[in-house]
Amino acid sequence: MAARVFASPNARRLAREAGLRIDDLTGTGPGGRIIGRDVRAALRAPVPTSVPAVPVTAPARTGGPQISVRATVRVRRLLKLRDRLNDDGEPERISLDDLLVRAAARAHRLTRAMNPSAEPDVNMDMDVAVAIPTARGLVTPVLKGADGMPLSALAAALRDLSARADELRADETGGGSLTVIDLGSYGTEEVDAAVSPSRPAVLAVGAVHEEPVVRKGRVKPAQVMKVTLSVDPRVIEVTAAADWMRTFVGLLRDPVRVLL
């Protein structure tokens, strides 16, 4: 009689959705129990050379296994909050990126299904990887506990990582629940970013620009920003991505909640 395999319901669901046999996995939970992170580790493992590898880093438009959800957000309140914080003499000058990273981390914590490897009773830190351009391309240092630290501390940490982008330590660039890429400074209004096996969720942010919007039946100009969340559907369900985007947009429209 085959030995019973102990696995959490979350791990069994992830394995089923990814097409993996739970019996083939090695558990790292208590007593060898298979948990969510074991399934994700199996998904990140190198594929045998006899089996064609799936190009998970390819953008969706080229046929890679990636799903994107998009939104256009009015950001007048967000910009006013940034200006008010800076006028009130925050210890660190607050940038739009600081607020976006904080909102993304908060949305990630509020959308439990975006963290499929987490056990229900585990309170995860929301570590956010932030893409920073350098002479050798983008680097993605990780801001640890981005949803819990004071906003001024987050701003200082981001400024420090940016200043040291060419000489980051290895332990500063690994992990992250989500990657944020802001190409607004390049004037790009909308962008798709590619997911990777180790980072199956990427938020791409475009430049703030004016677009006509309808308010109370009248067309008026508004400052808007386009955001795109791309996920690997083998790890994160598209419904979770849609729920995350709804939460994120809600935070940007009522940005005082980002500070709570």
C-alpha positions as CSV (number, residue, x, y, z in Angstrom):
1,M,0.0,0.0,0.0
2,A,1.4,3.4,-1.0
3,A,2.4,5.8,1.8
4,R,-0.1,8.6,2.3
5,V,1.1,12.0,1.1
6,F,0.4,14.8,3.4
7,A,-0.2,18.2,1.7
8,S,-2.1,21.3,2.5
9,P,-5.3,22.1,0.6
10,N,-3.6,25.2,-0.9
11,A,-0.7,23.0,-2.1
12,R,-3.1,20.4,-3.7
13,R,-5.0,23.2,-5.5
14,L,-1.8,24.8,-6.8
15,A,-0.4,21.4,-8.0
16,R,-3.7,20.5,-9.7
17,E,-3.8,23.9,-11.5
18,A,-0.2,23.6,-12.6
19,G,-0.6,20.0,-13.8
20,L,1.8,18.6,-11.2
21,R,1.5,15.3,-9.3
22,I,1.4,15.9,-5.6
23,D,3.2,12.6,-5.1
24,D,6.2,13.8,-7.1
25,L,6.8,16.8,-4.8
26,T,9.0,17.1,-1.7
27,G,7.5,18.7,1.4
28,T,9.3,21.3,3.5
29,G,6.4,21.9,6.0
30,P,6.1,20.4,9.5
31,G,6.7,16.6,9.3
32,G,7.5,16.7,5.6
33,R,4.0,18.2,4.7
34,I,3.8,19.6,1.2
35,I,2.8,23.3,1.3
36,G,2.3,26.0,-1.2
37,R,6.0,27.1,-1.4
38,D,6.9,23.5,-2.4
39,V,4.7,23.7,-5.5
40,R,6.1,27.1,-6.5
41,A,9.6,25.7,-6.0
42,A,8.7,22.8,-8.4
43,L,7.5,25.3,-11.0
44,R,10.7,27.2,-10.8
45,A,12.9,24.0,-11.1
46,P,14.8,23.6,-14.4
47,V,12.8,21.6,-17.0
48,P,14.6,18.4,-18.2
49,T,16.3,18.8,-21.6
50,S,14.1,16.2,-23.2
51,V,11.0,18.4,-22.6
52,P,10.7,21.8,-24.4
53,A,10.9,24.6,-21.9
54,V,8.0,27.0,-21.7
55,P,9.1,30.6,-22.2
56,V,7.5,32.2,-19.2
57,T,9.4,35.4,-19.6
58,A,8.0,36.1,-23.0
59,P,5.4,38.9,-23.2
60,A,1.8,37.8,-23.7
61,R,1.6,39.3,-27.2
62,T,4.3,36.8,-28.3
63,G,2.4,33.8,-27.0
64,G,4.0,33.2,-23.6
65,P,1.9,31.8,-20.8
66,Q,1.1,35.2,-19.3
67,I,-2.1,37.1,-18.5
68,S,-2.4,40.9,-18.0
69,V,-5.2,43.0,-16.5
70,R,-5.2,46.8,-17.1
71,A,-6.8,49.9,-15.6
72,T,-6.8,53.6,-16.2
73,V,-6.7,55.5,-13.0
74,R,-7.5,59.2,-12.3
75,V,-4.6,60.4,-10.1
76,R,-5.5,64.0,-9.2
77,R,-6.1,63.0,-5.5
78,L,-2.9,61.0,-5.4
79,L,-0.8,63.9,-6.8
80,K,-2.5,66.3,-4.3
81,L,-1.6,64.0,-1.4
82,R,2.0,63.8,-2.6
83,D,2.2,67.6,-2.7
84,R,0.5,68.0,0.7
85,L,2.9,65.5,2.3
86,N,5.9,67.4,1.0
87,D,4.4,70.8,2.0
88,D,3.9,69.4,5.5
89,G,7.6,68.8,5.9
90,E,8.0,65.0,5.8
91,P,11.5,63.9,6.9
92,E,12.0,62.6,3.3
93,R,10.6,64.1,0.2
94,I,7.8,61.8,-1.1
95,S,7.7,60.9,-4.7
96,L,4.9,59.4,-6.8
97,D,6.9,56.1,-6.9
98,D,6.9,56.0,-3.1
99,L,3.1,56.1,-3.0
100,L,2.7,53.6,-5.9
101,V,5.0,51.1,-4.2
102,R,3.3,51.5,-0.9
103,A,-0.2,51.1,-2.6
104,A,1.0,48.0,-4.5
105,A,2.3,46.4,-1.3
106,R,-0.9,47.2,0.5
107,A,-3.0,45.8,-2.3
108,H,-0.9,42.6,-2.3
109,R,-1.5,42.1,1.4
110,L,-5.3,42.7,1.0
111,T,-5.5,40.2,-1.9
112,R,-4.7,37.0,-0.2
113,A,-5.0,34.9,-3.4
114,M,-2.1,36.8,-4.9
115,N,0.1,35.0,-2.4
116,P,-0.7,31.3,-3.2
117,S,2.3,29.9,-1.4
118,A,1.3,31.4,1.9
119,E,-0.4,29.3,4.4
120,P,-3.7,30.7,5.7
121,D,-2.3,31.3,9.2
122,V,1.0,32.9,8.1
123,N,1.3,36.7,8.2
124,M,3.7,37.4,5.3
125,D,5.9,40.5,4.9
126,M,5.1,42.2,1.6
127,D,8.5,42.6,0.0
128,V,8.3,44.5,-3.2
129,A,11.0,44.5,-6.0
130,V,11.4,47.8,-7.7
131,A,12.9,48.1,-11.1
132,I,15.7,50.7,-11.3
133,P,17.4,51.6,-14.6
134,T,21.2,51.5,-14.7
135,A,23.8,51.7,-17.5
136,R,23.7,47.9,-17.7
137,G,19.9,47.6,-17.7
138,L,17.2,47.3,-15.1
139,V,18.1,46.0,-11.7
140,T,15.4,45.0,-9.2
141,P,16.3,45.5,-5.5
142,V,13.8,44.4,-3.0
143,L,12.2,46.7,-0.5
144,K,11.4,44.6,2.5
145,G,8.2,45.1,4.5
146,A,7.0,47.8,2.1
147,D,3.5,47.9,3.4
148,G,4.4,48.2,7.1
149,M,7.2,50.8,7.3
150,P,6.4,54.6,7.7
151,L,6.1,56.3,4.3
152,S,9.2,58.5,5.0
153,A,11.2,55.4,5.8
154,L,10.1,53.7,2.5
155,A,11.1,56.8,0.6
156,A,14.5,56.9,2.2
157,A,15.0,53.2,1.5
158,L,14.0,53.6,-2.2
159,R,16.4,56.5,-2.6
160,D,19.2,54.6,-1.0
161,L,18.6,51.6,-3.3
162,S,18.5,53.8,-6.3
163,A,21.7,55.5,-5.4
164,R,23.5,52.2,-5.0
165,A,21.8,50.5,-8.0
166,D,25.2,49.7,-9.6
167,E,26.7,48.1,-6.5
168,L,23.8,46.3,-4.8
169,R,24.5,43.2,-2.7
170,A,23.1,39.8,-3.8
171,D,20.8,39.7,-0.7
172,E,19.2,43.0,-1.8
173,T,18.0,41.7,-5.2
174,G,16.4,38.4,-4.4
175,G,12.8,37.5,-3.6
176,G,9.8,39.9,-3.6
177,S,6.1,39.2,-3.7
178,L,5.6,41.6,-6.6
179,T,7.8,43.6,-9.0
180,V,7.0,47.2,-9.8
181,I,8.2,48.8,-13.0
182,D,7.6,52.5,-13.6
183,L,8.5,53.8,-17.0
184,G,6.6,57.1,-16.6
185,S,9.8,59.1,-16.6
186,Y,10.4,57.9,-20.2
187,G,7.1,59.2,-21.3
188,T,5.7,55.7,-21.9
189,E,1.9,55.8,-21.3
190,E,1.4,52.0,-21.3
191,V,3.6,49.0,-21.0
192,D,3.5,45.2,-20.7
193,A,6.2,43.7,-18.4
194,A,7.2,40.1,-18.5
195,V,6.8,37.7,-15.6
196,S,9.5,35.3,-14.5
197,P,9.5,31.9,-12.7
198,S,10.7,33.5,-9.5
199,R,8.5,36.6,-9.7
200,P,5.1,35.6,-11.2
201,A,3.5,39.1,-10.7
202,V,4.7,42.3,-12.3
203,L,3.0,45.8,-12.1
204,A,3.9,48.1,-15.0
205,V,3.1,51.8,-14.6
206,G,2.9,54.4,-17.3
207,A,3.3,58.2,-17.4
208,V,0.7,60.5,-15.9
209,H,-1.0,62.3,-18.8
210,E,-4.2,64.1,-19.7
211,E,-7.2,62.2,-21.2
212,P,-10.8,63.2,-21.6
213,V,-13.1,61.6,-19.1
214,V,-16.8,61.7,-18.5
215,R,-18.0,63.2,-15.3
216,K,-21.7,63.6,-14.6
217,G,-22.4,63.4,-18.3
218,R,-19.8,66.0,-19.3
219,V,-16.5,65.4,-21.0
220,K,-13.6,67.0,-19.1
221,P,-9.8,66.6,-19.1
222,A,-8.3,64.6,-16.3
223,Q,-4.8,63.4,-15.2
224,V,-4.7,59.7,-15.6
225,M,-2.2,56.9,-15.4
226,K,-2.4,53.4,-17.1
227,V,-1.3,50.4,-15.0
228,T,-0.9,46.8,-16.1
229,L,-0.6,43.8,-13.8
230,S,0.9,40.7,-15.5
231,V,0.8,37.3,-13.8
232,D,1.8,33.7,-14.6
233,P,-1.6,31.9,-14.6
234,R,0.1,28.7,-13.6
235,V,0.8,30.2,-10.2
236,I,-1.8,33.0,-9.8
237,E,-5.4,32.8,-11.0
238,V,-6.6,35.6,-13.3
239,T,-9.5,36.3,-10.9
240,A,-6.9,37.0,-8.2
241,A,-5.2,39.4,-10.5
242,A,-8.4,41.2,-11.3
243,D,-9.3,41.4,-7.6
244,W,-5.8,42.8,-6.9
245,M,-6.2,45.5,-9.6
246,R,-9.6,46.5,-8.2
247,T,-8.0,46.9,-4.8
248,F,-5.0,48.8,-6.1
249,V,-7.2,51.2,-8.1
250,G,-9.4,51.8,-5.1
251,L,-6.3,52.7,-3.0
252,L,-5.1,55.2,-5.7
253,R,-8.5,56.8,-5.9
254,D,-8.7,57.2,-2.1
255,P,-5.0,57.6,-1.4
256,V,-5.3,58.5,2.3
257,R,-5.8,54.8,2.8
258,V,-2.3,54.2,1.5
259,L,-1.0,55.9,4.7
260,L,-3.0,53.9,7.2
